[in-house]
Amino acid sequence: MTRNTLIAAAAITLAASPAIAAIELTTNGDFEAGDTSGWVSFPTANSTFLLTADANSGGFAAEIFNNDIGSSAVIKQANIGIGLVQPGQTVDISFSARGEGAIGGVAFAEFFSEIDGGGVSSSELLGGAPLAINNNGYTDFNFTVQAGPDVSGGITLQFAAVTGADTGSVSVFFIDDVSVSIVPEPASIGFLAAGALALIRRR
């Protein structure tokens, strides 16, 4: 085997290697900073967004409590990954959650591709329905989504504790170990592999 063939084979192997690490985009997604830094909260009149020691892992998680009828208490990892996430790129989302609702109370997780200056280019209700959670223990959730055609404003992961229209509706939602990550596509390695294949074909 010639030296050029060896180099070409090595380049192809490198291009096929899964060695490129994922980039984590959240800030304080596990709440282990001991506060709610990195999160944006949009409360209702009486809802709360607090730390709790009732965690899935580590020492802290977050609890959203909402008992305002017909309302949505929201927390977000907002406009993350600006300049890193590319249009159409695969985004991996995971988190652990538990909770309960009464008289129409539910919890949702949503993903948005943000446009710089306002608006979104795409939105997705993760799982297509309220989260299937209960108060007996944490459930692990994993989703793979595609960024929209315009991510100039980054991407947003949003959680909402939503109540129904009837008196007594309550949503209690615990969240922990939140992760939003991307794996950058190594374009330069791809070009190297293409050149290597051409070199082998010329032999």
Buried (B, 14 or more C-beta within 10 A) or exposed (E): EEEEEEBBBEBBEBBEEEEEEEEBBBEBBBBBEEEBEBBEBBBBEEBBBEBEEEBBEEEBBBBBBBBBBEBBBBBBBBBBBBEBBEBEBBBBBBBBBBBBBBBBBBBBBBBBBBBEEEEBBBEBEBEEEBBEBEEEEBBEBEBEBBBBEBBBBBBBBBBBBBBBEEEEBBBBBBBBBBBBBBBEEBEEBEEBBEEBBEBBEEE
